[in-house]
């Protein structure tokens, strides 16, 4: 093979320029790699001799193997669905760019030693994009460990934009500064003529536009890996293996490969070795073979990372249950955060009245300025009415399970939330006891990417929230508590805590909710999330290969690819069953078969709740309905069926279901498999509730109330209506007043009264006008709180059965 480089000196090498070697002039695919010296159009360039006989064949063979290696990565990623769940989609682009590079190397034809203008930009673009996607993958791991509670799906678009912008810009700039020539590696790449006098060749520009930036990128990526690994090792020790170990193999092996390419490149092009000498040929061969080995090495590391033999065996068995039993780096950090959170909640609940029961804690109330700076509100905004009042914050210093682990736990408005828990019948002791057991993690697949944790007794839920949600909750908290006092049987979700946890690396905000579906005697068979909208409000079955949560045992499984038997499935010996959450179009026009007085009582309370939500400028909330058709009833002597009493605690006075404005589906798919009965309906005293044999237990509650109408929501509505051409009356994003009116019409009237009867019963009392945020500081908080708690406990824990 012959390649051209500029002549750096007028010595004996010039005399050898006319000698053309004809060894290995054609590779295995028939590509011509050599032309005669008479065809050379650049007399100032000298010819590079082949390293040894057969080098082209070896290089071509390795390139073919690398091409097949990247194809193998791509095929296994697309063929095995659980692999896509465990690994980032950026690997697909790494493989695609690698395939593009090796295909270009194998397919290009160099007929002359002169310019090769057709493939040099493509080589540069493919190689640079391949490496940049690796850097993006390393940063992705760093981000997930730095912010384990934040969804990272929104970063994918940013990754693609950054990678392609940098790759295209560098490729274009290189094309302007240089021309394409057959490089010393045997394929077309950039080379210039103006640096030949100093460096002995025209390829030195590659050091500036590729080799040095790539090596610097790997140094930064390794630094990100070290920081991410440090957090994991501090949490679980040095012997625990996570998916970061696979990332380490990719990073260090790829970095070593480019070091093996860059160092010989610099030695050759700084006149350290004589052109066409044995040392120069050896260095050139090392670089040629290392680049050709790019895809082969990646495929070997990929096989080790995914345990390809075990993965193939599970694929043949169509049983992927064991594949998910691995450590994830973000999961490890979430467990650490969860430990601090539960410990802080126990201390906060114990000191809600200011009585310190643990001498090792040091609570202190933070200043207004400290809170407002962290929440994005400044002290002068408090006086301008941006916030109704400064929140009371109680903080604790916590120690972890290992040395060096420390965190600060902040409890917002502990007295108010303690009062809400007291109204719900939750004693301090039971609340603390619930957080002493183990917890279960479930990830919400909603747009905001919130994380949910259940206490060991499934009574309470910890849900991460955004600063905007926390700020809004603290803003409406006095009015929220006043509404619960006036309406003890309200169907609004109950928020019983608001906290922040600050560690060395990140800060996490989360709220605590009570769990409506906490009744071991009832299984939820159908679950619906109703908003009154119809655009995008239909839920179908999950496609085969999707990872879901079993509705009975709560374990992860792959739809259509799991043979593991579910121990809690009522049908003994059967496998896991997906918990599908229906929406408005799935519910259709069905209604609950209620008597007139019960329907009026239930509908009136729901109307009062929606009027409150309208006043506080809330929107995008929904009514969740859970149906249990299991025959878990005791039969009376008259042959009818009587629903047994719930065995749960008195906390069931609330229909509490948590979630953010866009998390209802993800939340409902990850709920506890046990349901609670419909509460808040007051039966007549001294009567026995009897129902027909086809009755079912209904669970009901209004969720997702922490989304106010804002400029962001206004822009979202404009995009959906104007750009996406969606039905303006059928989308979920609406102003609070029309949203509440549609909710009453399409949800409450349809479900409780029936569509036709509901239209006659509607209370047409809405006032025209814009949705304006109310100044809550002017609202009175003088509410009569005297009630018969004993009767409230009995009434709100009674189970009512309804017919569909």
N, C-alpha and C positions, 0 to 999 in steps of 0.2 A: 504494500500500500504506500502511496505517496501523499503527503500533506505539505502545505506550504507555510512557511514562516518567514518574516522579513530578515534580511541579512544584516547582522549587527556589526560585522567587520569585514574588511577586504583581506581575507586570508585564504588558506588552502580550502576552506569550505566552499568558496565560490567556484573553484575548479571542479569540485565534486557535484555541482548543481546540474551539470549536463548528464551525469550518470543516473540512469533511471533503472531501478530494480523492478523486476517483473514478478516478484514472488507474491503469491496470494492476490492476484489482481482481481479476483472475483470471489464474493462470499457465497455462502450456501444458498442464498436466495437469488443469485445471479446478479448482484449489484456490482457495477464496475467501480473499483476503488483507485484505479491508477490510469493516468494518461501520460503520454510521452512528454518529454521536456519541451519539444517543439510547440506543443499546444499551450504551454504556459504563457500567459499574458503579462506576468509580473517578473521581469528579469531580476529584480532586487530580492526575490524570495528564494530561499534554498529549500531543498527537498528533504523531508524526514524519511528515514529508512524504517521499515517494519522492525518491530522489536525482535522477532524471530519467526521462523517458518511456522505457519499455522495459527498465528495470533488472531487473524481475522475470523477464522473458523471458531476459535474459542470464544472470542468476544460475541460473535453472532449467536452462538449456542446459549451463552449466559443471558443475553438479551431476550432470547425466546423464552427461557425459563422464567425470567423476571416478568415478562408479559403474561405468561400463564399464572404466575404467582399473584399478580394484581387481579387477574380475572377470577382466580380462586377466592380471594378476599371478597370480591363483589358478589359472586354467586352464593357463597355461604351466608353472607350478610342478608341477602334477599331471600334465600331459601329457608333459613331457620328463623321463624318469627321471634322467639325469645331472645335471640342474639341481638336483634334490633332494639329490644327493650333494654338490654343491659349495656349496649355500646352506642356511642353517639353517631348520628347520621353523617358527621364530618368524615368518618372513615370511608364512606362511599366516594366522596370527592377526592380523598387521598388516593384511592384506588383508580378512579377515573383519570386523574392527572398523570399517574404513573403509567397507565396503559397508553395514554396519548403520547407520552415521551418515548416509550419503547417502540411503539408502532412507527413513530416518525423516524427513529434511528434505523429500524429495519427496512423501511420502505423508501428512504431517500436515495437518490442516485446522484453521484458526483462524476460528471464526465470530464471535468477539467479541474485543474488545481486552482483556478481563479475563483471568482466570486460565486457564491452559492446563496442567492437571495430569497429562495422560496421557503426554506425550512428553518433558517436560523431564528426568526422570531417565534416560530412555533415551539422549537426546543426551549428557548428561554422562557416562554409563557408557561409551558407545561411543568418544567422543573421548578420554577419559582412558585407557582401556585401550589404544587405538591408540598413544598416545604412550608409555605405559609399556612396551609391547612393543618399541618402538624403543630405549628405554633398556636393556632387557634384551639386545637384540641388540648394542648397543655394549659392554656389560659382558662379553658372551660373547666378543667379539673380544679384549677386554683379558685375560680369563682364559686364553684359548688361547695368547696370546703370553707371558703371565707363567708359565704352567705348560704348556709345549708337549708334555710327556710324560704328562700326566694326561688321562684320559678326561673329556669334558664332557657326556656324555649324561645323567648323573644330575642335572645342573643344570636340565634342562628342566622337571621337576616342580616344582622350587623357583621357577623363573620364573613358571610358571602360578599357583602358590599366592600369590606375592607380588603379582603384577599384579591378580588378581581380588580379593584381600583389600583392597588399597588402593583399587581402583576402587569396590567396593561400599561400603566404609566412607565414603569421601568423598561418594559419591552420596547415601547415607542422611543423613549430616550436613547436606549442602546442602539436602536436602528438608525437614529439620527447621527450618533457619534461614530458608528462603526458599520462595517458591511459583513455580509455572511461569507465565511470561508470554511473549507474543510479543516476542522481543528485537529490537534494532535491526538484526539481520542477517536478519530475516524468518522465523525459526522459533522454536519454543518453547525457552526456556532459563530458568535461575533468575533471579529478581529479588526484591528486598525493598522494603518501604515505609519502614522506619525510618531509612534513610540518604538519603532523598530531599532532606531539607532541606540537607544538606551537599554533596551531589555532583550534584544535578540529575537523578538517575535512580535506579532501583532495581537496576541491573545491576552495581553496583560490587562485589558479592559474588563475581562471576566472577573478579575480579582476585585474590581471596584463595584460592578453591578450584580455580582452573584456570590462569590465565595466568601468575602468578608461579611456582607450583610447576613448571609445564611448562618455562618458560624456565630455571629453576634446574636442572632435570633435564638439559636440553640442555647447559648449561655443564659439568656433571659428566661427561656422556657425551663431550663434546669433549675434556675432560681425559684421560679413559681412552683415547681415540683417539690423542692426542698421545703419551702414555706408550707405547702399543703401537707406534706408528710409529717412535718413537725407537729402540726395540730393533731394528726391522727395518733402519732406515737405518744404524745402527752396524754391522750385519752385512753388508749387501749394497750399500751406497752409496745415493745419492739418486736415481739414474736407474732403479732396478729397480721395476717395477710389480707389486703384489701385490693380493690381494682386499681389503686395507685401503683401497685407493684408491676402490673402490666404496662402502665404508662412509663414507668421507670425503664423497663426493657426497651420500649420503642425509642424513648428519648436518647438514652446513652448509646444504644447501638447505631442509631441514625447519626448522632453527633460524631461518633468514632469513625463512621464511614466517610463523612465529609472532611474530617481531619486527615484521613488517609489520602484524600484527594487533594486537599488544599496545600498541605506541606510539600509533597512532591511537585505540585504545580509552581509554588513559589521558588523552590530550589532550581527548577529547570529554567524559569523565566527571569531569574536574577543573575544569570551567568555563573552560577555556582558549579555547574557541570558542563562539560563540553558537548556540543550538539552532536547527536548520533553516536555518542560514546556508550560504553556498556552501562555505566551508571545512569546516563540520561534515558536510555531505553528501558532500564528497569523501573525507574521512577514513572516513566510514561505508561508502562504496562500496569503498574499498581493503580494509577488513576483511572485508566481505561476499564480495568476489571472491576474496580470498586463501584464506579457509576453503573456499569452493566449489571452489577449484583443488587441494585436497589430494590427491585420487586421481589427477588428471591429471598432476600433477608427479611423483608416485610412479611412475606407469606409464612416463613418459619416462625417468626414472633407471633403472628396471628394465630397459627395453629396451637401454639403454647398458651396463648391468652384465653382462647375459647375452649380449650381442651377438646380438640376436634374429634378425637375418637369417641369420647363420651357423648359429645353433642350428636355425632352421627348415629350412635346407638339409640339415644333418646328419640332422634328423628324417625328411625325405623320403627321404634315401638310406639310412636305418637304419644309419648308420655314425657312431658317437660317439667314435672313437678320438682324433681331434684335440681334442676338447673338454677332455680332461684335461691337455693340455699347457699348464698355467698355473702361476703361482707362488702358493703358499699361504703365508700369513704364518707359521703354525706350522711348516710344512715348512722355511722358511728358518732358523728358530731351531733346529730339530733338526739341520740340517746344521752349524750353528755348534757345537752341543754335541758332535756326532759328531767334529768335528775335534779338539776339546780331549780327548775321551775316548780316541781312538786314539793321540794324542800322549802322553797320560799313561800309557796302558798300555805303550807302548814304553819309556818311562823307568822305569816301575815294574818291568817284567820285567828290564830291564838292571841294576837295582840291587837285585834280590831278595835277594842275598847280602850287601848292604851295601857293595858296591864301586861307587863313583860313576864312571861312564864318561863323563859329560857335565859339564864344569866349570861350565856355565851353570845347572845345576839346584841346588836347595838343599833336599834332603829333610830332614824332621825328624819324629821320632816324637812323636805327640801324647800328652798326659797322659790318665790315666783319666777325670778329671773332664770334660775337653773332649769326649771321645767319648760318655760317658754322658749328658751334657746334650743332645747332638744326637740321640741314639738313643732318648731318652725313658726311660732307666734312670739312676738316681741311684747315687752311690758306695756309700751304705749298703745298697742292694739287692744289690750284689756280695757283701757279707759275709753277707747273709741267704740266699744261694743262688739268687737270681733269675737270675744269669748264671754260667756255669761259670768263666769267667775273663775278664779285661779283654782286648779285642782289641788287637793291635799295629797301629798305623796309621802309614803312611808318606805324607807329603804333599809336593807339588811346586807351585811357582808357575809357571804357564804363560802365555805371551803368544800372542795371536791373530794372524790374518793381517793385520789392520789396526790402526792405532794406537788405543789406548784399550781394546782387548779384552784382558782378563785373566781368569784363572780359577785356582782352587785344586783340585788333583787329589789325592784321598786313596785310598790303596791299603791295604785291610784284610787283615791276616794274609798279607803277601806271602810269607813263608817257607813256610807250610803249603801255599798254593796252588802255589808253585813245586815243592814235593815231589809234589803231586798231578799236576802236569804231567810231572814226571820219571817217575813211575810209569806214566803213559799213553804214554811214549815221545816226548814233545814237547820238543824241545831249545829252549834259550833263543833261539837264532838263528832257528829256524823260526817260533817264536811271535811274535817281533818283526817278522819279515819279513811275516807274514800281515796285520799291521795297517798296513803301509806302502802297500798298494794302495788302490784305491777300494772303497767300500762301497755296499751297496744297502739301502734302507729298506723295511720292510714293516710295516704296522700290523695288530696282532692285533685281531680283532673279538670277543675274549672279554670277559667281564664286567668284568675289571679294567682293560681298555684298555691293555695293555702294548705297547710298541714294540720291534720287532726289527730288528737291523742285521746284515748278513752281511759278512764280510771279503771282499776281492777274490777270494781263492782259494776262498771258500765253506767254509773249514775251521772257522771259529769264528763264534759268534753273540753279539752284545751284546743283552741284554734288560733293559729297565728293570724295576725291582722296587719294591715298597712297603717302607716301614721295617719292617713286621712280617716280611716275607719275609727281608730282610737280617738282622734280629735273630735269626730262627730259624736261618738258615744258619750264622751265626757261632756260635750256641749248640751246634749239632750237629756242627760242623766237625771236632773231634778224633775223635769216634766215626765220623763219615763216612769220614775218611781211614783209620782203623783197619779198617773194613769193606772198603775197597778193597784194603788190604794183604793181608788174609786171603783175599779173593776177587778176584784180578786179572782174572778173566773175568766180573765182575759186570755185570749188565745195567742197573744204575742210571745215570741221567744223570750226566755228569761236570761238575762246576762247577770251573772253573780260574781264576776271578778274581772279586773282589768290590770294587767301587769306588764313589766318590762324587765328583761334580763340582760345585763351587760357583762360580757366576758372580755378577755384580752384581745379577741379578734373581731368580734361583731356584737351587735345589739339586736335583740329579738323582742317584738311586741306580740302579746297574745291576750286573748280574752277567755273566760271560762263560762260555759253554758251548761244548763241541765239537759239531760238526754230524755226525750219523750219516749223513746223506744226501749225502755228498760223494764221489761216484764218477762221473767223466764217462763211464764205459763202461756205466752202467746207468741206465735211466729208470724211475722209479716209476710203475706203471700203476694200482695200487690202494693205498689207504692207509686204515687202520682205527685207531680209538682205542677201546680196550676197558677198561671199568671193572668189569664184572660186574653192573652195574645194568641195569634195563630201563625205568624211568620216564623218558621224554624222551630215550631213547637210540636214536633213529632219525633219519637224515639223508636228506632228499629233495633233488631238484635245485633249484637256485636259480631263482627266478622271472625272467622276462624283464625286462630293464632293470636288473638288479643288477650292480654293479661287482665284478669278481673278478680274480684273478691267473691268468695262463696257466700251466699245469703244465709247459710246455716251455721258454718263454723268460722267464717271470717278469714280463711286462709287464701293466699294467692293461688290461682290456677290459670291455665291457658285454655281458652274456649276451643273445644273440639280436639284438644291434644292432651287431655289429662285422663288417666285411667285410675287415679288414686280414689279410693272409696272415702266418702265423707262420713265421719263418725257420728255427726249430729243430724244427718239427713233422716227425715221421718221414714222414708223408704229404705229399709235396711239393705246395705250392699250397694246402693247407688252412689254415684260420684257427686262431685261438686255441682252446684247450680248457680248460675249468674243472677245477681240481683239487678234487674232492669228497672229503671225509674221511668215511668210513663210521663207524658206531658199532656198539654191541653187537647191535642188532636187524638191522643190515645184514649183519653177519658171520654171524649165525644160529649153527648148530651145526657149522660146518665145522672141520676140524682139519688140521694139517700132516702130510703123509705121511712120517713119520720112522721110522728103524729103532729097535729097542728100546733099544740102548745110547746112541744119540744123544739120544733122547727122555728117557731117565733122566738123562743128564748135563745137558741143557738145563733140564729140569724141576726138578732138584735145586738148580741155581743160582738159578732164579727163586723157589723156595721159600725159600732162604736170604736173598734180597733182601727178600722180603715180611716175613720174620720180623724183619729189622733195622728195616724201616719201622714195624712194629708196636711194637717196643721204644722207638723214638724218638717215639711218639705221632703218627705221620704218617697222613694219610688223604687220600682224594680223588685218589690217584695213578692212573695208567692204563698199560696196555701198548700201545704203538704198534707196528703191524705194517705194513710196506711190502712190496708184491709187485711184482715186475718180470717181465712175461711176454715181453719183447722177446727175440728170438733173437740174443743177443750172445755166443754160445758158439762155440768152435772144434771142428770135427768130428774125431774120432779115426779111425784106420784100421779099427776094428771097426764103424763105422757109428753108434756112440753119440756123445753130445755131452759135451764137456768144458768146464767153465766157465773162462774166462780169468782170470788173476790181476788183482787190482785194481791200478790205477796210482796210487793215492793214497798219502799218507804213512803212517808207522807209527802215527799217532794213532788209527787205526781199531780199536784194541783196545777201544774203548768204544762202546756203543750210546747215543750222547748225543743227546738231543732236548730242547730247552728249552721252557719255558712255565710259566705260573702255574696255580693250581688251577682256574681257569675259562677258561683261554686255549688249551686244546689244539686246539680247532677252528680258531680264528683263526691259531694258530701253524702248524698243518699246512697250511692253505690258502696260506700265504705262504712255504713252505719252498723251498729250492733245487730246481730241476727234476731234478737229478741225484741218484741214489740210491746207497747203499752196500750191500754184500752182508752177509749174516749172518756175524757174527764171534764168536770166543770158543769155537768148537767145535774140539776137537783131533783132527785126522785122524791115522791111523797113518802113521808115518814111512816114506818110501820108496814110498808108494802113489800112484797116479794116480786122481783123483776123476772118475768117469764117471757120467753121468746120462742119463735118457731125454729124447727131443726135446721133450716137453711140460713139462719142469721149469721152475721159475721161481726167481728169486733172492728171498730173504726178508730183510727188515731188521727188527730187533726191539730194543726198549728200554723201560725203565720211566721215565716222565716225571712231572712235577708232584709232586715229593716235598716241597715246602716249605709244605705246608698242615697245621698241627697241629690236633688237636681242641681246641676252645676254647669259651668261653661264647657267642661269636658263632655258631659252628657248631651249638651245642646249640639256640640260639634259632631258627636257620634250619631245623633239623630239626623243631622243634615247629610252626613255621609251615606247613611243607609237609605234615606229617602231620595236624595238628589243624585247621588253617584251610583248607588246600587239599585235604584228604582224599586225599592220595597214599598209595600203598602203602608202608608203613614199611620193608618188606624190599627194595623195588625202587628207592628213591631213592639218589642218590650220597652224600648226607650221612649218614654212620654213624660210630659210634665205631671207633677203630683196630682193636680185636680182631675184632669181627664184620665190619668192612670187609675186613680181611686174609683172614679165613676165606672170605668170599664171593668175593673176588678169586681165591683159589686154586681154589675150586670151579668158578666160572663162566668163568674166563679161562684159567688155567694148565692145569687138567685138561681143559677142552674143547679148547683150541687145541693143546696138546702131546700129550696122551694120548688124547683123545677122551672124550666125556662118560661113557660106560659103563665104559671101561677106567680112566679117571681116578678114578672112585669107589672102585675096588679098590686103586689105588696110593696113595691119599691117606694122609698121615702124620697120624694122629689124635692129635696131641700138644698140642693147645691147652689152656691152663689157664683155668678160669673166674675171673671177677673183673672189676673195673672197669679202664678205661684210665687209668693214672696216669703222669704225667710222671716219667721216670727221672732220678735225680740223677747226671748224667754225670760229675761230679767224682770219684765213687767207682769208676768203671770203669777197669780197667787198660788202659794204652796200650802195654804191653810185648808187641809183636808181632814175630815173626821175619820180617824183610823180605828175607832172602836168597832170590834166585831167579835162574834163568837168563834174563837179559834177551834174549839172542839167540834162545833157543827161544820166549820169549814173543812176540817180534816176529813170528816166522814163524807161530806158531800163531794169533795173534789177527788176522792179516791174510789168513788163508786164506779162500777163498770156498766156501761150502757151498750146494748147490742142494737145494731141497725140493719135493716134489710136493704139490699140493692135492687 
